[in-house]
Amino acid sequence: MSSRKKGLRLTGFLLQLLLCLFFPSPSRADEIPYVWTDVERVVAVADVHGDYERFIYILAHPQVAIIDNDLHWIGGKAHFVQLGDVIDRGPYARRIYEMMMRLEREAEAAGGKVHMLLGNHEEMNITGIALDYPNYVGPEQFVSFLPDDIRKAREAEYIKTLPPERRKSAEIEGLDVETDQAVADFWREVLRRKDPEARRAYVLGFNSAVGDWLIKKNTVIKINGVIYVHGGISEALSKWPLREINTVMRTELAYFQGVMRDPQRTARPFKPKLVYDPEGPLWFRGLAESGKAAQAEVDRILANLEAKAMVIGHNFFSYGGGRSPTILKEFVARFQDKVWIMDTGIATGSYGGLPSALIYENGDFRLWGESEEVAKKSGIHPPPLKPMTHREMETFLRTASITGRGPGPGGRTDAWRLTLESEEVVIPALFKYVDRRRPDPLADSFRYELAAYALNKYLDVDFVPPIVERTVEGTPGAVQVFVPNVISETERKEKEIAPLDADAFEKAMADLLVFQNLAYDDCHNDRDTLISRDDGRVYRVDFSEAFVPDKRLPDRCPILRCSRLLYKKLLGWDDKTATEYIGRFLDPAETAALNARRNEIVRAIKLQIKMAGEQNVLF
């Protein structure tokens, strides 16, 4: 037997061994599809590097038509290919990944497909080396993947340096790296000094949030005879089967991920075949750099791959596509239109290039790419660009113009439905004005809604949608953002709809029950518990009758489980601070009862831990 055949057999054996070690099912990696035919429409978008605003603009543009203005899939049976490098250099990679996960589900339901391909920056974050490169991981990205316990521990260091008046506000309301430059500078310093605990926590957080999902994705796919890959395929690699490229990359990344999570897992040196390889599919630049490839070589590569063209990203600097307000074919098509280089410097903060997409339809490529200014001249306006932070939303609710008013959902509270608008952002909201406070026997007040939101912020649990005090048409009250595309827990149970993530849903509901006990909210009313159809997030609305001045916990609302983060916050509860912050909206008896219920909740959780064991109570 030749040495080459022996080497191939050995390589196959090692791959199977690694698959057994790092995948629960040895065949799972092999079963992931990578070739499709007879697809009516394919849309490819390359490196977005954390620019959520540009990403939405591209997908919602009428020429691309993948999402609507509510950011939901309208692509039908189309396939959407993201060519990798969602992350690094820009701030909002996590938002893009989470949107991709949701679009993946929505496209599947419509008969379409979303393909999230791996880029070299996905590789670098899965393995952790992105932190070694200046300006790759910015403060917003770093914080977005950092586990809460580490984030709060580091923020506590910063808060200690603030003046007393700012310190108190920061301790209660938290810090916002996206809107506070001083906070962003603090996190830049954490990155600069290479804090080992924070760095490891970031990598673990990234892999937990999206890394496990990314590893199951492909490196290279073929649709209608067209190859889609991040960097490109060299002539040497074109002799590999596509299945093997995907399997080797997936297995090697799983190996590095496993070692990162458990450094003692293996002490055996491992030399990867594709990960970090400059000639590999995530790093290769030979098809984009001038003089590195010839037409004959490209033809051989495509022949080996049994393909008619290749679409790649990764190579913005090779052609300087930012010189025009529109993307021209001469910028991106090479080798008789057989190679399309679609990294057009989309991220505004990194390269200053142009948004673009390559559309394959009816057997032909169609290039789209134009600036937002060009689009506006044609009457095209992008959808709302990014989710507001809570502080931004609070400011919007206080200051946006009221452009519409109608009846609300009804009920005793009799809220108004408002349309708020500012700088082309339009958001529906509810205005609550009834203010019957205790001792009225039919207590019902918007001030209890404000107290619930203050408590929500104090505990950092994020169940209550933002709400602020505001006078509307001379009537004092509170304006709360209207949560779109949700289903009530009552309806979910009646229709037997399974949660998007059963484990996350169960944990959120457990923490919500703790919150409801604390606020003396009706835990038996499932109509006011709302679940997002987009991401499964749990909300709770209508606290207008909450905060009963009873120091006991509500009947028949037993606390069985609680997150460690919420339990830690309850243990650190300070009556004086809570009274200063939440007590603004409550009378002394209601405030005293709130503090007393906190004590009862802590006792109940400690008793539950004693009876059932900490591992069965805290998560």
N, C-alpha and C positions, 0 to 999 in steps of 0.2 A: 504493500500500500504506500502511496506517495506521502511525503511529509506534509504536503498541502492538504490532502484529504484528512490526514491525522489531525492537523491543526483545526480544520473545520469541525471535525467530530468533537475535539476537545472544547472548542468554543461553544458548540451547542450544548455540551454537557454542563459547562460552567454557567451558561445562561439559564438552563433548567434548574440548576442548583440555587442560583440567586432568586429565581422566580419563586421557588418553594420557600425560601427564607423570608421574602419580603412581600409576597402576595398571598392572602388567605386561600385563594383558589389558584392552583398552578396554571390553569388555562385562561384565567380572566384576561390577561394581557393579550393573548392570542385572539380572543373573541371580539375585540374592539374593532369595528369596521374601519376601513381606510380607503376604500374605492367605491365610487358611486357612478352610475350612468343614467342617461335619460333625465337629467335634472333640467327643468325648464329655464331656471334663472339662478345665477350664482353672483353674489356680491362679495368682493374682497376688500378689506381695509387693513392697512399695515400699521406700523408702530404709532401708538397714540401716547405713550409715555405719560400716563396719569392725567391727560387733559380731558376730563369728563365733559366739559362744555363743548369742545370741538367734536368729541365722539358722538354726542347727542345731535349736534348740528348735522353731521354727516348722515347718520342713520335716518333722521327725520326729513331730510331734504327730499322734495318730490321726485327728483331724478334717481334717488336711491331707494326711498320708500320701504324701509325695513321696520320702522316704528312710527306710531302716530304721535300727536302732541302730548298725549298722556304717557308716552314712553312704553307703549305696549306693541307687541308684534303685529304687523299688518302685512308681512312678507308672504303670507300664504305658504305655498309649497317651495318657495325659494330656499337656497342654502346660503347662509351668511358665514364667511370665513374671516376670522380675525387672525392675522398672520404673525402674532406674537409681539412681545415687548409692549404689553399694557402698562408695565410697571417701571419705576425709576424716573428720575429727572423732573417729574411733575407730581402734584400733591394728591391726586384723587384716584389712585389705582384701585383701592378697595371698592370704591363706588362702582367703578367700571366692571370689576370682576363680579360683584353682586348682581349688577344689571345683566351681565352675560349669563349668569346662572339662571336668572328668572326668564330671560329670553329663550334660553335653551328649552325650558319646560313649555313655554308658550308656543314656540316654533314646532316642537314635537307634536303638540296637540292639534296644530293646524296642518300637519303633513309636511312641514318644512324641517330645516336642520340648522343648528348653530355649531360651528366648528371653532373651538378655541385652540389654536396651535401654540406650541411652545416656542418662545424666543430665547435668545441668550440671556436676557434679563430675568425671565422666569427661572431659568436654570440657576442664575447667580443668587437669586433670593431663596430658592428651595435649598440650595447647599450652603447659603450664608455668606458667600464671599462678596456680595454686593456692598456690604458695609465697609469693605476695605478700599473702596474707590471713592474719592472725594466727589461730593455733589450728586452721587447716584441716588442715595436714600436721603430725602429731605425731611425736615421735622414733621410735616403733616403726615407723610407716608409712614414715618417711623412710629408716631403716636397711634395712628389708625390701626396698626397691627400689634401694638404693645398690650399685653394682658393688663387688666385694670389694677391688679395689686401692685405691679411694678410701676405702672404709670402714676398711681396715687402716691406711692412712696417717694418717687423722684419729684413730683409736684410739691410734696410737703417740704422738701428742701428749698424749693424756690419761694414758697409762700412765707417761710420764716424770714426771708430777706425783705419782705414788703413792709411799708409803713403800717401801723396798727389799723387804721381805718380801711385800707385796701386788703389787709390780711383777713379781716373778719368777712368781708364780702367774698374773697376768693375761697375761703374755707367753706362757705355755704353754697355759693353758686358754681364753684369750680372754675377751671381755667379753659380758655379756648385758644388752641394753637393756631387756628385758621384766621382769627380776627385780631389777636393781640400780638403785636410784633415783639414785645418784651418776652412773652412766653415762648414764641418761636425761637428767639435768640437763645433762651435758656436751653431748649432742646437741641439747638445746633451745637452748643457747648458740650452737652452730654454725648452727642455723636463725635465731636472732635476729640474728646478725651478717651474715647473707646471704652466706655464703662462696660466691663465684661458681663456683668449680670444683666444689664439692660440689653446688650447686644444679643446674648443667648435667648433672652425672653422674646425679643423681636422675631428672631428666626423661628422659634417654636410657635409663636403666635401666628406668623405668616403661614407656616405649614399647616397649622390647625385650621385656620380660616379658609385658605384657598390652595395651599400646597398639595394636600391630599387629593383635592379635586383636579388640579392641574396634572398630576402625575398620571392620571387615567386618560389624559388627552393624547392626541397624536402629535408627532413631529412633522410628518409629511403625509399628505393625502392626494388622491387623484379623483377629480370630478369631470366627467365628460372628456376624458383624455387629457386634462390639464393638471399639471402638478402644482400644488400650493405648499410652500415651505418658507420658513423665515429667512434663512441666509442664502440657501441655494444648494444644489447638488453638484458635487465635483464629478469628473469623469470616473475616478476611482470608486466613489460611492455609488454612482449610477449602476454599478454592476451588482450591488446588493439588492435583494428583494425589498420592497417597501415594508412588508411585514416585519422583516428583520431589523430595519432601521428603527421602526417604532418600538419594537420589543426591546432592543438593546438600550435605546435611550431611556425608555421607561424603567427598565430594570436597573440601570446604572444610577439614575436619579433616586430610585427607591433605596438603593444601597447607601448612597450618601445621606439621604434623609434619615435612614435607620441609625447610622453611625452618629449623626448629629443629635438625634434624640437620646441615644444611649451610647456614649463614647466607649463604654466597656463591652459593647456588643461583639466587637471583633477587633483583634489586634493584627490581623493578617493584612499586609499591604495589598492594595487593589489598584491596578492601572486601568482606567477606563478606556474604551475604544472610541467613544463619541463625545462624552461630556468634556467640555473645555477644549475640544480639538479645533484648532483654527481652520482645518479643512473639513470640519464636520458640518452638518446641516444647519446648525444654529449660528455659526460664526463665518462660514465661507463667504468670501467677497469676490471670488474669481470671475463671476458672471457680470459684475457691475463695474469693476475697476478697469479703466482703459488699458488695453494691451495685454490683459491677463488671459483672455480667451479669444478664440477665433470661431468663425461660423461653422467650420467643419467639426470642431470639438463640440460645439453646442448641438449640432445635428447628431453626433454620436451619443451624447448624453441622453438626448430625448429618445433616440432609437432604443438605447438600453432600457429606458424607463417605459417604453411603449407609449410615449406621450407626444402630443403635438405642440405643447407650449409649457412654460413654467412661469409662475407668478411668485415674486419674492418681495421681502421688505429689507430692513437692516442696513440700507446703503444710501442714506440721504446725501452724504457729502460728495458722492461720485458725480453728481450732475448739477447741484445747486438749483433746485427747482423753485426757489422762492423769488425768482426775478420777475414774475408775471402775476397778475391778479387771477389768472386761470392756469390750470395745468394743461400743458400741450403734450400731444403724443410723442413729440421728439424728445421730451424730457425723460420719458419713462420706458419707451419701447426700444429694444435692441435686437440685433440678430434676426432681421426680417420679421419682426413682431413675434418672435418665438420666446423672448424673455421680457417680462414686464416687471420693472423695478418700482414698487409702489410706496416705498418710504419717501414721502414728499415733505418730511419735516412738519408733521401735523401739529405737534405740541407747540403752542405759541411761546411758552416760557423757555423752551429749550433751543429750538432751531429757527423759529419764525417763518416756517414754510407755509404750505397751504393744505387745507383739508381736501381729501380725495377718496375716490373709490373706483375699483375696476369691476365692471359689470359684464358678465358673459351671458349672452342671451341669443337664442336662435342661431347658434353656431358662430357668433361673432363677438369680439371684444368691443366694449364701449367704455370710454374713459370719461369720468366726471371729476371735476375739481375746480372749485372757485372759492374766493374769499367770501366772508359774510357780507362785506360791503357790496360786492357784485350781486349777491343773492337779493339783498334788500332793494336794489334798483329794479329788480324784476318783481318786486312785491312779495318776496318770500321772507318770512320772519321765523327765526328758530323758535322751538318750544322753550318753556322755562328751563334754564340751563343746568341748574344744580340744586340739590336739596339745601335749604337754608339751615344754618346752625340754629339752635334754640334762641340765642341772643339776636341773631338776624331776624328770625321769625317774630320775636317779641317786638322788635323795632318796627317791622312791617305792619304788624297788627295795630300798633299804636298810631302809625303815621300814614298808612296808605289811604288813598282816596276811596270813598264809598261810592261805587258806580252802579250799584243795584241793591234792592231790598225786596224781600218776599217773605212769605210765611215759613216758619221753621218746621221741625218735625212734630209740633203739637205737644200736648201734655200740659201738666200744671205749670211748668216753667215758662211756656209760651215764648220760646226763643224766636228771634228774627233770623232769617237767612240773608246774609250780606254777601255782596261781591266786592272785593277789595282789589285795587289796582295801583301799581307804582312801577314806573320805568318798564312798561310792557309786560310786567309780571302780574297775572291775574289769579287770585286765590279765593275760593269760597270760605266763608266763616260763619259762625253763629254768634249772635249778640244776645246775652242773657242779662235781664234787667230786674227781674223780680227780687225783692230784698226784704223778705219776712224773716227776721232773725228771732232766735229764742229770747224770751219765753213764749213766743207765739205758738199755739198748739199745732199749727200747720206750717212749721218752720220750713222755709224754702228760700235760699238766698244765693246769689251769684258769688257772695263773699266766701262761701264754703267751697265753691269751685276754685277760687284763687288760693284758698288754704291748701287744697289738695295738690295743686300744681307746685306750691311752695314746698310742701312735704315731699313731693316727687323729686324736686331738685335737691333738697337737703339730703335725701337718701340715695340720690343718683340712680334711680331705678327706671326712669323713662317710660312710665305707663301712661301718664296724663299728657295729652296734646297741649302745646303752648296756649296760654290764656293770659290776657292782660286787662287791666282796668282801662276803660275808655268811655267817654260820653258821646252818645250818638243821638243827633237831633234833640239835644238838650236833656236827654235821659241818661243818667249815670248807670253804668253796668260793666260788663266784661265781655270782651271779644275773644273767641276761641277758634283756632284754625279747624276747619272741617276736614276730617280724615277721609280721603277718597278710597274707592275700591276695597271696601271691607265687608265682612260678613259678621253678623252677631253670633255669639256663642250659642244662643238659642237656636238660630237657623242652622248652624253647623251641626248641632246635635240632631235636630229634626231630620235633616237630609243625610245624616251619617257621612259627612264629608271628612275624610282623613286629613290631619294637619300635614303641611308640607314637610315638616321635620318633627316627628312625634316626640323625640327626646327633648328638643329645645322647647317645644310647646308645653310639655309637662312641667319643665323647670320654670318657665315663665309663669304658668298658672299657679305654681306653688308659691312663688315670690309675690304674685298679685294677691293671693289670699292673705299673706302676711300684711301687705299694704292695706288691704281692706279691713282687717282686724284693727290696725292702728288708727285708720281714719273713721272707724265705725261706719263703714259702708255696707250696704246690703249685699252680702256675698251670695245670696240665693237668686239675685236678679241677673240673669245671664244676658238680658237684652242690651245692657250697657257695657258688656265686654265685647270688644270688636277685634277681629283678626284680619290682618292684611292679606288679601289674595295675592299680593305681589311677592312678599317675602315671609309671610307667616308671623309677623310681629304682632304682639298682643297690646291692645290699648284698653283703657278704662275711661269712660266719660260719665258725666252727670253725677256730681257729688253735692248737688244743691241741698240735699237733706242729710248730709253726713255730719260727722264730728259731734255726735250726741254726747252730752256731758255725763257719760257713764264710765266709771273707772274700771268696770269689768269688761271682758271681751264679749263680742256679740255671741248670741246663742247659735249652736249648730254650725260653727265655722272653725272646726279644729285644724290647728296647724300641725302638719305632719313632716314637712320638709322645708328647707330654706337654703338659699345659696350662701356660700361662705362670705361673699362680699357683702350681702345685705345683713347677715348676722353680725359681721364685724362692725358695720355701720351702726347697728342697733346697740352693740356693746359700747361703742364710743359716743353714744347719744349724750348730749349736754343739755339739760333742761333749760338753762338760761339762754343758750344760743338758739335752741328750738323755739323758745317763747319769743325771742326778739324777732325771729324770722317769720315763723308761721303764725304766731300769736297776733300779728297785725290784723288778721282777718277773723279772729275768734275772740269771744269774751273770756274773762278769767276762769270761769267754771269749765268751759270747753277746752281751754288750754291745759288746765290742771288734769283733766280727764285724759287728754292726749298723752301727757307725760306718764301718767299712771298706767295707761294701757301699754306703753312701751315696756315698762317694768314687767307687766304680766306676760307679754309676748316673750321676753327674754327668759323668764322662768319656765314658760311652756316649752320653749325650744330646748332648754337645758334638761327638762324632765324627759322630753322625747328622746334626746340623745342618750340619757341614762337607761331608758327602757329598750330602745331599738338599736343603739350603737351609732356612733358618730357617722360612720360611712353610709349608713342607711338614712340619715337625716340631712346632713350637709352635703352640698354638691358644689 
